[in-house]
Amino acid sequence: MAVAVEVLVVIMCITGQVAHARIDDLFRARCTAACMDRTDKNQCESECGLLMQTKPGGCPPGNTLAVFDRACIQSCFRDIDCPGTEKCCVHLCGVTCQHAVGLDKEPGLPGIPANLTVMENKRQRCKTIQWTPSS
């Protein structure tokens, strides 16, 4: 008896100069995937992008931050100003990007990928990322 295994593939290529708004690629990809089968794809992606400005997870307690992570500066204004899964967190002396906590308890986030492979095509300036979703 054969068992079907779901495999997900993403192909990313660099095509000239990138001039996008400050929206993280991870969240752009989530919106694209969520709106893939919609007839109003552009509107769906636009609305999704607005919702994605607040990233999942929470900020770590201020007393657990390393000295440099508690810097007395304002390095962000919103979660979307921070890279990857980092959030814009207020602490005793400033506002800085911190690694989100509690992501494993957030509903709707995908599991950690299994069987991850990355292939690079330098001539076409592309990377192919392939994985099996965790169950």
Residue frames as qw, qx, qy, qz and C-alpha x, y, z in Angstrom:
[[0.000, 0.889, 0.458, 0.000, 0.00, 0.00, 0.00],
 [0.421, 0.363, -0.001, 0.831, 1.40, 3.40, -1.03],
 [0.271, -0.743, -0.419, 0.446, 1.29, 6.33, 1.36],
 [0.312, 0.794, 0.173, 0.492, 0.98, 9.88, 0.00],
 [0.525, -0.450, -0.204, 0.693, 3.48, 12.34, 1.47],
 [0.176, 0.961, 0.208, 0.052, 2.85, 16.07, 1.13],
 [0.626, -0.127, 0.082, 0.765, 5.92, 17.99, -0.04],
 [0.100, 0.955, 0.202, -0.194, 5.99, 21.79, -0.14],
 [0.651, 0.125, 0.219, 0.716, 8.27, 23.70, -2.51],
 [0.032, 0.950, 0.114, -0.290, 9.15, 27.42, -2.63],
 [0.681, 0.264, 0.203, 0.652, 11.31, 28.92, -5.38],
 [0.128, -0.923, -0.099, 0.348, 12.80, 32.38, -4.76],
 [0.669, 0.333, 0.220, 0.627, 14.69, 34.34, -7.39],
 [0.195, -0.645, -0.047, 0.737, 16.36, 37.76, -7.38],
 [0.460, 0.587, 0.515, 0.424, 15.11, 39.82, -10.30],
 [0.208, 0.663, 0.085, 0.714, 16.72, 43.23, -10.42],
 [0.051, 0.274, -0.434, 0.857, 16.37, 45.89, -7.78],
 [0.329, -0.516, -0.786, 0.088, 14.06, 45.19, -4.87],
 [0.049, -0.207, 0.147, -0.966, 11.96, 48.17, -3.79],
 [0.442, -0.498, -0.722, -0.188, 9.24, 46.83, -1.49],
 [0.413, -0.733, 0.078, -0.536, 7.56, 48.42, 1.50],
 [0.030, -0.443, 0.792, -0.418, 8.88, 47.38, 4.93],
 [0.880, -0.136, 0.123, -0.439, 6.98, 44.10, 5.05],
 [0.386, -0.474, 0.790, 0.046, 8.91, 41.00, 5.96],
 [0.415, 0.270, -0.744, -0.449, 9.27, 38.27, 3.32],
 [0.032, -0.081, -0.968, 0.234, 8.05, 35.63, 5.76],
 [0.299, 0.452, 0.563, -0.625, 4.75, 37.42, 6.26],
 [0.428, 0.463, -0.337, -0.700, 4.39, 38.25, 2.57],
 [0.274, 0.152, -0.922, -0.229, 4.73, 34.53, 1.82],
 [0.111, 0.263, 0.864, -0.415, 2.11, 33.67, 4.46],
 [0.407, 0.507, 0.205, -0.731, -0.36, 36.10, 2.86],
 [0.394, 0.390, -0.621, -0.554, 0.35, 34.77, -0.62],
 [0.155, 0.002, -0.988, 0.000, -0.25, 31.20, 0.56],
 [0.197, 0.359, 0.710, -0.573, -3.41, 32.11, 2.48],
 [0.431, 0.586, 0.101, -0.679, -4.90, 33.89, -0.55],
 [0.155, -0.260, 0.813, 0.497, -3.76, 31.46, -3.24],
 [0.101, 0.334, 0.906, 0.238, -7.20, 30.00, -4.04],
 [0.123, 0.660, 0.449, -0.590, -9.18, 33.22, -3.65],
 [0.447, 0.661, 0.463, 0.386, -10.77, 35.00, -6.61],
 [0.033, -0.979, -0.017, -0.199, -10.06, 38.39, -4.99],
 [0.852, -0.052, -0.191, 0.485, -6.35, 37.53, -4.52],
 [0.335, 0.449, -0.128, 0.819, -4.99, 41.12, -4.61],
 [0.427, -0.648, 0.005, -0.631, -7.52, 42.44, -2.09],
 [0.906, -0.381, -0.188, 0.002, -6.99, 39.39, 0.13],
 [0.748, 0.093, -0.212, 0.622, -3.19, 39.88, 0.13],
 [0.069, 0.566, -0.091, 0.816, -3.56, 43.59, 0.87],
 [0.642, -0.605, -0.033, -0.471, -5.88, 42.97, 3.85],
 [0.934, -0.205, -0.204, 0.209, -3.70, 40.12, 5.05],
 [0.548, 0.354, -0.227, 0.723, -0.61, 42.37, 4.95],
 [0.243, -0.631, 0.124, -0.726, -2.33, 44.86, 7.26],
 [0.852, -0.461, -0.062, -0.241, -3.26, 42.09, 9.70],
 [0.901, 0.044, -0.221, 0.371, 0.27, 40.71, 9.63],
 [0.171, 0.746, -0.271, 0.584, 1.75, 43.92, 11.03],
 [0.549, -0.568, 0.470, -0.393, 1.36, 42.38, 14.48],
 [0.494, 0.323, -0.806, -0.045, 3.48, 39.23, 14.57],
 [0.838, -0.378, -0.339, -0.198, 2.49, 36.16, 16.59],
 [0.700, -0.069, -0.481, 0.523, 4.01, 35.38, 19.96],
 [0.359, -0.917, -0.173, -0.001, 4.88, 37.62, 22.85],
 [0.238, 0.790, -0.408, 0.392, 7.77, 39.70, 24.14],
 [0.692, -0.084, -0.603, 0.388, 10.20, 38.15, 26.61],
 [0.464, -0.840, -0.246, 0.138, 10.13, 39.49, 30.17],
 [0.221, 0.915, -0.215, 0.262, 12.45, 42.51, 30.45],
 [0.502, -0.715, 0.477, -0.098, 14.41, 41.04, 33.35],
 [0.890, -0.023, 0.426, 0.162, 15.49, 38.06, 31.21],
 [0.601, 0.786, -0.012, 0.141, 17.09, 40.20, 28.48],
 [0.745, -0.040, -0.046, 0.664, 20.85, 40.45, 28.05],
 [0.239, -0.623, -0.099, 0.739, 22.39, 43.88, 28.73],
 [0.088, -0.167, 0.490, 0.851, 22.71, 44.75, 25.02],
 [0.082, -0.444, -0.808, -0.378, 19.10, 43.64, 24.36],
 [0.221, -0.785, -0.522, 0.251, 17.87, 46.18, 26.96],
 [0.390, 0.081, 0.098, 0.912, 19.57, 49.12, 25.28],
 [0.049, 0.666, 0.405, -0.624, 18.09, 52.56, 25.99],
 [0.039, 0.208, -0.497, -0.841, 17.11, 53.16, 22.36],
 [0.675, 0.421, 0.389, -0.465, 14.03, 52.99, 20.20],
 [0.170, -0.305, 0.779, 0.520, 15.00, 50.68, 17.35],
 [0.044, -0.301, -0.852, -0.426, 11.45, 49.89, 16.16],
 [0.366, -0.049, 0.131, -0.920, 7.90, 51.20, 16.20],
 [0.859, 0.059, 0.046, -0.507, 5.91, 48.10, 15.14],
 [0.813, -0.170, 0.554, 0.063, 6.53, 44.36, 14.88],
 [0.772, 0.587, 0.207, 0.125, 6.86, 44.65, 11.11],
 [0.135, 0.922, -0.353, 0.080, 9.98, 46.82, 11.62],
 [0.502, -0.539, 0.676, -0.034, 11.76, 43.77, 13.08],
 [0.388, 0.393, -0.755, -0.353, 13.30, 40.95, 11.01],
 [0.341, 0.011, -0.940, -0.024, 11.95, 37.39, 10.82],
 [0.509, -0.548, -0.653, -0.120, 9.88, 36.36, 13.83],
 [0.326, -0.121, -0.430, 0.833, 11.22, 39.10, 16.11],
 [0.135, -0.824, -0.536, -0.126, 8.75, 41.47, 17.77],
 [0.130, 0.571, -0.153, 0.796, 9.01, 45.14, 18.70],
 [0.625, -0.505, -0.570, 0.170, 9.14, 45.01, 22.51],
 [0.155, -0.822, 0.149, -0.527, 8.98, 47.74, 25.14],
 [0.739, -0.229, -0.493, 0.398, 11.27, 47.26, 28.15],
 [0.428, -0.730, -0.302, 0.438, 12.38, 49.44, 31.06],
 [0.303, -0.580, 0.177, 0.735, 14.71, 51.66, 29.07],
 [0.150, 0.398, -0.486, -0.763, 13.70, 51.48, 25.41],
 [0.822, 0.354, 0.256, -0.364, 11.98, 49.68, 22.55],
 [0.003, 0.541, -0.771, -0.336, 13.94, 47.02, 20.65],
 [0.798, 0.185, -0.434, -0.375, 13.44, 43.97, 18.42],
 [0.397, -0.390, 0.784, -0.275, 13.43, 40.74, 20.46],
 [0.252, 0.022, -0.933, -0.257, 12.95, 37.06, 19.66],
 [0.650, -0.287, -0.129, -0.691, 9.27, 36.23, 20.14],
 [0.112, -0.150, 0.923, -0.337, 8.33, 33.81, 22.91],
 [0.526, 0.246, 0.634, -0.510, 5.41, 31.38, 22.98],
 [0.423, 0.383, -0.493, -0.657, 5.37, 30.71, 19.23],
 [0.154, 0.034, -0.984, -0.081, 4.84, 27.00, 19.88],
 [0.122, 0.420, 0.785, -0.439, 1.46, 27.85, 21.44],
 [0.269, 0.401, -0.097, -0.870, 0.22, 30.21, 18.69],
 [0.653, 0.390, 0.638, -0.119, -2.74, 28.81, 16.72],
 [0.583, 0.790, 0.125, -0.142, -2.45, 28.84, 12.94],
 [0.028, 0.787, -0.583, -0.200, 1.34, 28.76, 12.70],
 [0.869, 0.278, -0.394, -0.114, 2.82, 25.87, 10.71],
 [0.879, -0.435, 0.136, 0.142, 4.87, 23.18, 12.40],
 [0.234, -0.711, 0.558, 0.358, 8.63, 22.99, 12.13],
 [0.747, 0.497, -0.319, -0.305, 9.53, 21.65, 8.66],
 [0.771, -0.300, 0.551, 0.107, 11.03, 18.17, 8.30],
 [0.732, 0.211, 0.501, 0.410, 13.29, 16.84, 5.53],
 [0.148, 0.934, 0.010, -0.325, 14.38, 20.36, 4.56],
 [0.702, 0.058, 0.372, 0.605, 16.51, 20.71, 1.42],
 [0.136, 0.889, -0.015, -0.437, 17.83, 23.89, -0.18],
 [0.720, 0.217, 0.418, 0.510, 19.12, 23.92, -3.76],
 [0.037, -0.787, 0.066, 0.612, 20.87, 26.93, -5.25],
 [0.665, 0.514, 0.378, 0.389, 20.99, 27.86, -8.94],
 [0.345, -0.574, 0.031, 0.742, 23.62, 30.62, -9.00],
 [0.240, 0.126, 0.556, 0.785, 23.29, 31.23, -12.72],
 [0.171, -0.615, -0.566, -0.521, 19.59, 32.15, -12.40],
 [0.017, -0.290, 0.428, -0.856, 20.09, 33.64, -8.91],
 [0.723, -0.324, -0.233, -0.564, 17.41, 31.34, -7.47],
 [0.093, -0.237, 0.892, -0.373, 17.02, 29.10, -4.44],
 [0.681, -0.216, -0.524, -0.464, 14.58, 26.19, -4.23],
 [0.226, -0.281, 0.733, -0.576, 13.44, 25.25, -0.74],
 [0.686, -0.120, -0.591, -0.407, 11.63, 21.94, -0.30],
 [0.127, -0.240, 0.781, -0.562, 10.26, 20.38, 2.88],
 [0.436, -0.366, -0.799, -0.196, 7.71, 18.02, 4.38],
 [0.378, -0.602, 0.108, -0.695, 5.35, 19.63, 6.91],
 [0.067, 0.121, -0.888, 0.438, 5.57, 18.21, 10.42],
 [0.424, -0.429, -0.707, -0.369, 2.44, 16.53, 11.69]]
